[in-house]
Amino acid sequence: MVWLILIPFTYKEIIKKKDYIKTNWLIISFMGIITISTFNSVVYFALNYTQVVNAVLMLAAIPAVVIILSSMMKIEKTNLFQLIGLILSILGVGTIISNADINKISSLNFNKGDLWMIVCVLSWSLYSTLLKKKKFELSQFTFIQLMTTVGVIFLVPQYFYEQSIGLELNINKAFIIILLYVVIFPAIGAYYCWQKAIEIIGPNRSAMFIQLMPLFSAVMAIIIFNEKFELYHFAGAVFIVSGIYLSNRKTQ
């Protein structure tokens, strides 16, 4: 669906820049495989085996991995503010998802789902750093189109594997609504915004905003499901926002 929605807006640029695309086809294909084919499918697969708390904790490691990869690839230098901000934001994430109960964190059980989450962390972090390293001469939507083209090809074997083990696709009203949401917001909107953010402020500062996911989830739960606002929500929010603020400061 993403491919079909974008193609009317991207085909002209694809034709115009076909030589550039041919020259960079290997790296573009690699980006499509580690995001569309790997990250998106593996994160859903992992959640069949691991707790949501574990998964969110794993995703909180993305900024740290991005900082390491950016340093290794000589893309960005890390400053003290970013390191302090990273620590504060991870504390904030831990505070919210554990309800400020350290026993919840210490009693977590890790399994093969967590190993798959490590694959997700590595793939998304590598994708984020390569975006800045390569500086592709393509619009955001065209780049998403090309990644989707390759990504879909490598999703086909996954589809047939799931069919072979008895996982059927049940098309109903709920499925269609969820699918439309995933297509429009995460698959197109979020990818566009993420790529644009990295282009403007770089991977290190952009990655820190991932820590807002558990905070936004808590706020939505309070609004939609009438969950009670607790002190740990406030404490976690302070840690996360402070961490993001510090990470966006520059040393003199």
C-alpha positions as CSV (number, residue, x, y, z in Angstrom):
1,M,0.0,0.0,0.0
2,V,2.9,2.4,0.8
3,W,4.4,1.7,-2.6
4,L,1.1,2.3,-4.4
5,I,0.3,5.5,-2.5
6,L,3.8,7.0,-3.2
7,I,4.4,6.0,-6.8
8,P,2.3,8.8,-8.4
9,F,4.4,11.4,-6.5
10,T,7.8,9.8,-7.0
11,Y,8.0,8.2,-10.5
12,K,9.1,11.4,-12.2
13,E,12.1,11.8,-9.9
14,I,12.9,8.1,-10.1
15,I,13.1,8.4,-13.9
16,K,15.0,11.7,-13.8
17,K,17.6,10.4,-11.4
18,K,17.8,6.8,-12.7
19,D,21.5,7.0,-13.3
20,Y,22.1,8.2,-9.7
21,I,19.9,5.4,-8.4
22,K,21.7,2.8,-10.4
23,T,25.1,4.0,-9.0
24,N,23.8,3.8,-5.4
25,W,21.5,0.9,-5.8
26,L,23.5,-1.4,-3.5
27,I,23.4,0.9,-0.5
28,I,19.8,1.9,-1.1
29,S,18.9,-1.8,-1.2
30,F,20.8,-2.4,2.0
31,M,18.9,0.4,3.7
32,G,15.6,-1.1,2.5
33,I,16.5,-4.6,3.8
34,I,17.6,-3.4,7.3
35,T,14.5,-1.2,7.8
36,I,11.4,-2.4,5.7
37,S,12.4,-6.1,5.7
38,T,14.2,-6.4,9.0
39,F,13.3,-3.8,11.6
40,N,9.5,-3.6,10.9
41,S,8.9,-7.3,10.8
42,V,11.4,-8.4,13.5
43,V,10.0,-5.9,16.1
44,Y,6.5,-7.4,15.7
45,F,8.0,-10.9,15.8
46,A,9.9,-10.2,18.9
47,L,6.8,-9.0,20.8
48,N,5.3,-12.4,20.4
49,Y,7.9,-13.7,22.9
50,T,9.0,-10.8,25.1
51,Q,7.3,-8.3,27.4
52,V,6.5,-4.8,26.2
53,V,8.6,-3.5,29.1
54,N,11.6,-5.5,27.8
55,A,11.0,-4.2,24.3
56,V,10.8,-0.6,25.3
57,L,14.0,-0.9,27.4
58,M,15.8,-2.3,24.4
59,L,14.6,0.5,22.1
60,A,15.9,3.0,24.7
61,A,19.3,1.7,23.8
62,I,19.0,3.0,20.2
63,P,20.4,6.5,21.0
64,A,23.5,4.9,22.7
65,V,24.2,2.7,19.7
66,V,23.6,5.6,17.3
67,I,26.2,7.7,19.2
68,I,28.7,4.8,19.0
69,L,28.2,4.2,15.3
70,S,28.3,8.0,14.5
71,S,31.6,8.2,16.3
72,M,33.0,5.1,14.5
73,M,31.9,6.4,11.1
74,K,33.2,9.9,12.0
75,I,29.8,11.5,11.3
76,E,29.3,13.4,14.6
77,K,31.4,14.0,17.7
78,T,29.7,13.3,21.0
79,N,29.8,15.9,23.7
80,L,29.3,15.7,27.5
81,F,25.8,17.1,27.3
82,Q,24.7,14.3,25.0
83,L,26.1,11.6,27.3
84,I,24.4,13.2,30.4
85,G,21.2,13.7,28.4
86,L,21.3,10.0,27.3
87,I,21.6,8.8,30.9
88,L,18.8,11.0,32.1
89,S,16.5,10.0,29.3
90,I,17.1,6.2,29.9
91,L,16.4,6.9,33.6
92,G,13.1,8.5,32.6
93,V,12.1,5.6,30.3
94,G,12.9,3.1,33.1
95,T,10.9,5.2,35.6
96,I,7.7,5.3,33.4
97,I,7.7,1.6,32.2
98,S,8.6,0.2,35.7
99,N,6.1,2.5,37.6
100,A,9.2,3.7,39.5
101,D,9.5,0.2,41.0
102,I,13.2,-1.0,40.7
103,N,12.0,-4.6,41.4
104,K,10.1,-4.7,38.2
105,I,13.3,-4.0,36.2
106,S,15.4,-6.4,38.3
107,S,12.9,-9.2,37.9
108,L,12.6,-9.0,34.2
109,N,13.1,-12.3,32.3
110,F,15.0,-12.2,29.1
111,N,14.3,-14.7,26.2
112,K,14.7,-15.1,22.5
113,G,12.3,-12.2,21.9
114,D,14.9,-9.9,23.5
115,L,17.6,-11.2,21.2
116,W,15.4,-10.3,18.3
117,M,15.0,-6.8,19.8
118,I,18.7,-6.4,19.7
119,V,18.6,-7.0,16.0
120,C,16.0,-4.2,15.8
121,V,18.2,-1.8,17.8
122,L,21.2,-2.5,15.6
123,S,19.3,-2.3,12.3
124,W,17.5,1.0,13.1
125,S,20.7,2.5,14.5
126,L,22.7,1.6,11.4
127,Y,20.0,2.9,9.1
128,S,20.0,6.2,11.0
129,T,23.7,6.8,10.9
130,L,24.0,5.8,7.2
131,L,21.3,8.3,6.3
132,K,23.7,11.1,7.4
133,K,26.8,9.4,6.2
134,K,25.7,9.0,2.6
135,K,23.5,12.1,2.2
136,F,21.4,10.7,-0.6
137,E,20.5,13.2,-3.4
138,L,16.8,12.1,-3.4
139,S,13.7,13.5,-1.9
140,Q,12.4,11.8,1.3
141,F,9.4,10.3,-0.4
142,T,11.4,8.9,-3.3
143,F,13.9,7.4,-0.9
144,I,11.1,5.7,1.0
145,Q,9.7,4.5,-2.3
146,L,13.0,2.9,-3.3
147,M,13.5,1.3,0.1
148,T,9.9,-0.1,0.0
149,T,10.5,-1.6,-3.5
150,V,13.4,-3.6,-2.1
151,G,11.9,-4.2,1.3
152,V,8.7,-5.8,-0.2
153,I,10.7,-8.3,-2.2
154,F,12.4,-9.5,1.0
155,L,9.1,-9.6,2.9
156,V,7.7,-12.2,0.4
157,P,9.7,-15.1,1.8
158,Q,8.6,-14.1,5.4
159,Y,5.0,-14.1,4.3
160,F,5.2,-17.6,2.8
161,Y,7.0,-18.8,5.9
162,E,4.2,-17.5,8.2
163,Q,1.6,-19.2,5.9
164,S,3.5,-22.5,6.2
165,I,3.4,-22.4,10.0
166,G,-0.4,-21.7,10.0
167,L,-0.4,-17.9,10.6
168,E,-3.4,-16.8,8.6
169,L,-4.4,-13.2,7.5
170,N,-7.9,-12.4,8.8
171,I,-9.2,-9.4,6.8
172,N,-11.9,-7.6,8.8
173,K,-12.9,-4.1,9.8
174,A,-10.3,-3.9,12.6
175,F,-7.5,-5.1,10.4
176,I,-8.3,-2.6,7.7
177,I,-8.4,0.3,10.2
178,I,-5.1,-0.8,11.8
179,L,-3.5,-1.3,8.3
180,L,-4.5,2.2,7.1
181,Y,-3.1,3.7,10.3
182,V,0.2,1.9,9.9
183,V,0.5,2.8,6.3
184,I,-0.2,6.6,6.7
185,F,1.4,7.4,10.0
186,P,4.4,5.1,10.9
187,A,5.2,3.8,7.4
188,I,5.0,7.1,5.5
189,G,4.7,10.0,8.0
190,A,7.2,8.8,10.6
191,Y,9.8,7.7,8.0
192,Y,9.6,11.0,6.3
193,C,9.9,13.0,9.6
194,W,12.8,10.8,10.8
195,Q,14.8,11.2,7.6
196,K,14.2,14.9,7.5
197,A,15.2,15.3,11.2
198,I,18.5,13.4,10.6
199,E,19.2,15.6,7.6
200,I,18.7,18.8,9.6
201,I,20.1,18.0,13.1
202,G,22.0,14.7,12.6
203,P,21.5,11.1,14.0
204,N,22.8,11.7,17.6
205,R,20.3,14.5,18.5
206,S,17.4,12.9,16.5
207,A,17.8,9.5,18.2
208,M,17.3,11.0,21.6
209,F,13.6,11.8,20.7
210,I,12.9,8.0,20.6
211,Q,12.9,8.2,24.4
212,L,9.6,10.2,24.1
213,M,7.8,7.0,22.9
214,P,7.0,5.6,26.4
215,L,6.1,9.1,27.6
216,F,3.6,9.6,24.8
217,S,2.2,6.1,25.4
218,A,1.6,7.0,29.0
219,V,-0.1,10.2,28.1
220,M,-2.3,8.5,25.6
221,A,-3.2,5.8,28.1
222,I,-4.2,8.5,30.6
223,I,-6.4,10.3,28.0
224,I,-7.9,7.3,26.1
225,F,-8.1,4.7,28.8
226,N,-8.6,7.0,31.8
227,E,-5.5,5.6,33.5
228,K,-4.5,7.4,36.7
229,F,-1.8,10.1,36.5
230,E,0.9,9.1,38.9
231,L,4.0,10.8,40.4
232,Y,6.3,8.5,38.5
233,H,4.8,9.7,35.2
234,F,5.8,13.2,36.1
235,A,9.3,12.1,37.3
236,G,9.9,10.1,34.1
237,A,8.8,13.0,32.0
238,V,11.2,15.4,33.8
239,F,14.1,13.0,33.2
240,I,13.3,12.4,29.5
241,V,12.6,16.1,28.6
242,S,15.7,17.2,30.6
243,G,17.8,14.6,28.8
244,I,16.6,15.7,25.3
245,Y,17.2,19.3,26.2
246,L,20.7,18.6,27.3
247,S,21.5,16.4,24.3
248,N,20.6,19.3,22.0
249,R,23.0,21.7,23.7
250,K,26.4,22.4,22.2
251,T,29.6,22.7,24.1
252,Q,31.4,26.1,23.7
